[in-house]
Amino acid sequence: MNDYIAKMRLDGKVAVVTGGLGLIGREICMALAQAGAKVIAVDIARVNGRAFEKGLRTAGLDVNYENIDLAKLERLDAAMDALRSKYGYVDVFVNNAYPRTKDWAARPEALKLASWRKNIDMQLNSYAWLSRKACLLMRKRGGSVINIGSIYGVQGPDARVYKNTGLSLPMAYSAIKGGVINLTRYLAAYFGPYGIRVNTVCPGGVFDGQNMKFVRNYAEKTPLKRMANSEDVAGCVLFAASGLAAYVTGDTLMVDGGWSIV
Ligand SMILES: NC(=O)c1ccc[n+]([C@@H]2O[C@H](COP(=O)([O-])OP(=O)(O)OC[C@H]3O[C@@H](n4cnc5c(N)ncnc54)[C@H](O)[C@@H]3O)[C@@H](O)[C@H]2O)c1
């Protein structure tokens, strides 16, 4: 009889999670570590990083913090080589960091070209370069790369959800997340013969204290009648990372309460 729970375990595996201190990243680190992985949380917030690492180690989870600025694209290859040397291998790589400029939320009318380019560089180009390098490092014994996308990689923003909320969706986000989804397909096709799976996990909006009007509008449009939470996303990442998803690659896994199907 197949042991499906054993297939979900990641004992003996090394999992790198970028943006590991963020809203979603923290939960992904916990999920992968609970499944038995040695987790490397990569982020730029040094003090919080040490505290996060200590807290989870006290709870018996093998989480290790690494301070790396992922916006420095020319240093990414060397940073990944260093992680591989220090931790032995990279079995799971989760591209989840969310670097953005101060004027990230600017509407198209006010958008500056330099800011557009910078965000594409920090979010799309860094995801591309890191996931390419992760695949190269995984060629020996295979692995799983998970790129965090978004509902906005498959759909345009619905203005009704943002009306009178003071919130808006940055134009670059659609280009970045749409790009991430098709980048994933390329890498999955190219590196599949090495036993490397590459998938995109696309969350819907995660509740993080947004104003109530927005939360109500969002829930109203969503079949499951609520925003996402980080656990919803982390569970799906764990599935994609594990042996349960052994035949799933190039896929776009929507974790959106049905937002994108209506
Ligand atoms: N929050 C949502 O509603 C939502 C919805 C869909 C998709 N997503 C996606 O999920 C991912 C995580 O989003 P989040 O909401 O958890 O973001 P967040 O801002 O809470 O966390 C992002 C983390 O990335 C780190 N980071 C930023 N710049 C960095 C850099 N240069 N180098 C290293 N680390 C850096 C931050 O310090 C932070 O800990 C992103 O890809 C985002 O686009 C988020």
Ligand as a Chemical Component Dictionary entry (heavy atoms), coordinates in Angstrom:
data_LIG
# 
_chem_comp.id                   LIG 
_chem_comp.type                 NON-POLYMER 
_chem_comp.pdbx_formal_charge   0 
_chem_comp.three_letter_code    LIG 
# 
loop_
_chem_comp_atom.comp_id 
_chem_comp_atom.atom_id 
_chem_comp_atom.alt_atom_id 
_chem_comp_atom.type_symbol 
_chem_comp_atom.charge 
_chem_comp_atom.model_Cartn_x 
_chem_comp_atom.model_Cartn_y 
_chem_comp_atom.model_Cartn_z 
_chem_comp_atom.pdbx_ordinal 
LIG N1  N1  N 0  0.342  39.319 0.161  1  
LIG C1  C1  C 0  -0.483 39.026 -0.835 2  
LIG O1  O1  O 0  -1.695 39.352 -0.818 3  
LIG C2  C2  C 0  0.025  38.283 -2.042 4  
LIG C3  C3  C 0  -0.904 37.806 -2.983 5  
LIG C4  C4  C 0  -0.450 37.126 -4.094 6  
LIG C5  C5  C 0  0.898  36.917 -4.259 7  
LIG N2  N2  N 1  1.785  37.391 -3.346 8  
LIG C6  C6  C 0  3.206  37.121 -3.577 9  
LIG O2  O2  O 0  3.713  36.392 -2.474 10 
LIG C7  C7  C 0  5.105  36.673 -2.323 11 
LIG C8  C8  C 0  5.361  37.107 -0.885 12 
LIG O3  O3  O 0  4.556  38.229 -0.604 13 
LIG P1  P1  P 0  4.282  38.746 0.885  14 
LIG O4  O4  O 0  2.948  39.374 0.860  15 
LIG O5  O5  O -1 4.591  37.675 1.857  16 
LIG O6  O6  O 0  5.368  39.914 0.986  17 
LIG P2  P2  P 0  6.051  40.546 2.269  18 
LIG O7  O7  O 0  6.416  41.947 1.907  19 
LIG O8  O8  O 0  5.253  40.318 3.507  20 
LIG O9  O9  O 0  7.371  39.683 2.419  21 
LIG C9  C9  C 0  8.366  39.738 1.449  22 
LIG C10 C10 C 0  9.713  39.454 2.091  23 
LIG O10 O10 O 0  10.718 39.674 1.065  24 
LIG C11 C11 C 0  11.817 40.283 1.698  25 
LIG N3  N3  N 0  12.604 41.048 0.743  26 
LIG C12 C12 C 0  12.268 42.210 0.157  27 
LIG N4  N4  N 0  13.283 42.661 -0.589 28 
LIG C13 C13 C 0  14.279 41.745 -0.485 29 
LIG C14 C14 C 0  15.585 41.656 -1.026 30 
LIG N5  N5  N 0  16.071 42.601 -1.818 31 
LIG N6  N6  N 0  16.336 40.581 -0.717 32 
LIG C15 C15 C 0  15.848 39.606 0.123  33 
LIG N7  N7  N 0  14.629 39.645 0.664  34 
LIG C16 C16 C 0  13.854 40.709 0.369  35 
LIG C17 C17 C 0  11.197 41.211 2.756  36 
LIG O11 O11 O 0  12.154 41.599 3.751  37 
LIG C18 C18 C 0  10.048 40.389 3.275  38 
LIG O12 O12 O 0  10.408 39.636 4.413  39 
LIG C19 C19 C 0  5.434  37.707 -3.390 40 
LIG O13 O13 O 0  5.886  37.044 -4.536 41 
LIG C20 C20 C 0  4.090  38.335 -3.677 42 
LIG O14 O14 O 0  4.032  38.907 -4.963 43 
LIG C21 C21 C 0  1.384  38.063 -2.229 44 
# 
loop_
_chem_comp_bond.comp_id 
_chem_comp_bond.atom_id_1 
_chem_comp_bond.atom_id_2 
_chem_comp_bond.value_order 
_chem_comp_bond.pdbx_ordinal 
LIG N1  C1  SING 1  
LIG C1  O1  DOUB 2  
LIG C1  C2  SING 3  
LIG C2  C3  SING 4  
LIG C2  C21 DOUB 5  
LIG C3  C4  DOUB 6  
LIG C4  C5  SING 7  
LIG C5  N2  DOUB 8  
LIG N2  C6  SING 9  
LIG N2  C21 SING 10 
LIG C6  O2  SING 11 
LIG C6  C20 SING 12 
LIG O2  C7  SING 13 
LIG C7  C8  SING 14 
LIG C7  C19 SING 15 
LIG C8  O3  SING 16 
LIG O3  P1  SING 17 
LIG P1  O4  DOUB 18 
LIG P1  O5  SING 19 
LIG P1  O6  SING 20 
LIG O6  P2  SING 21 
LIG P2  O7  DOUB 22 
LIG P2  O8  SING 23 
LIG P2  O9  SING 24 
LIG O9  C9  SING 25 
LIG C9  C10 SING 26 
LIG C10 O10 SING 27 
LIG C10 C18 SING 28 
LIG O10 C11 SING 29 
LIG C11 N3  SING 30 
LIG C11 C17 SING 31 
LIG N3  C12 SING 32 
LIG N3  C16 SING 33 
LIG C12 N4  DOUB 34 
LIG N4  C13 SING 35 
LIG C13 C14 SING 36 
LIG C13 C16 DOUB 37 
LIG C14 N5  SING 38 
LIG C14 N6  DOUB 39 
LIG N6  C15 SING 40 
LIG C15 N7  DOUB 41 
LIG N7  C16 SING 42 
LIG C17 O11 SING 43 
LIG C17 C18 SING 44 
LIG C18 O12 SING 45 
LIG C19 O13 SING 46 
LIG C19 C20 SING 47 
LIG C20 O14 SING 48 
# 
